[in-house]
Amino acid sequence: MDDLKTIPMTVWWLLPQYMIYGFSDAFTIVGLQELHGDKWLGNNLNRAHLDYYYWVLAGLSALNLCVYSIPSDILDVYNFDLSLID
């Protein structure tokens, strides 16, 4: 296989990953602003339910992993042969 061949992909393939990254970043920023505010945490961390915040972050990270791994598995199943691309 020639190393100089290009893969015919567009930048739009990156759109789902960047959208999920943007949503997770927005939740992170809002959560951090609330975390460092005096109103949210209070004196009792158990009543503040800080665990919910981390569950949301873990869920978004798992969703991002699925968005990456499902298309990569599909591409692996079809065994695309890049040597056929002219």
C-alpha angles and dihedrals in degrees: 000000000000113000093212097067118108127222113239099236131132129220089250089082087073094054099089093049093048092047092054090045090052093051093048091047090051091052090047094051094046091047093049092049090051092044093056093044119097095232103060109052101033118173098309119063092190093061091044091064094218087166090071090060092053092045089056090050091048091049093051091048090051090049090051090051091052092049088054101040101044096058091041090053091048091052090048093051093054091049096216110213108215092191089075092062111097 
